Amino acid sequence: MAESDLQDDQEPLKREYDENPEAAQITLSATGEEQDDARSCSVDIGRAIYEAELHEGAGGPGGGACSGDLLLGALAACSQLTAQAVAESFGVDADISVDASGDLDLRGTMGVDDEAPVGFEDLRLDVTVDGDIDEDTRSALRKYTEKYCVVYQTLADPPDVETNWTFD
């Protein structure tokens, strides 16, 4: 596949979304399916299928990604791609890497302590930019990466979650 200029690829999309806002409205989905063992599942995102399993600290086998890993992976991937796109739009030549980490208290998800939170208590996003970049561009790179990263913004300002259960 030939390399193309991101701005050239995005320009007609931006024009379309400006002229026809409905065209910018999309719905992403993922479907989890039970595997043979209650400790693992597959997740189908429509373009790929990923395997997930309970963390070994929750009784899982410990060899694959747990849901927390997948969440951190989504944050790292979105931040990485957004930072790369922002850097390219500024004409910045830099090597960018992103590490996402978070702290959990497994007592919460295991039902050991009702006072222990279920979910990440703290998340950290470490972005390393290696290149000769002036201070104003550094500031803009950070500002726009955080502003336009879908996963970052979703975690920073979470939407309501609607839950529907169907029992057959």
Buried (B, 14 or more C-beta within 10 A) or exposed (E): EEEEEEEEEEEEEEEEBEEEEEEEEEEEEEEEEEEEEEBBBEBEEEEEEBEBBBBEEBEBEEEBBBBBBBBBBBBBBBBBBBBBBBBBBBEBEBEBEBBBEBEBBBBBBEEEEEEBEBEBEEBEBEBEBEEEBEEEBBEBBBEBBBEBBBBBBEBEEEEEEEEEEEEE
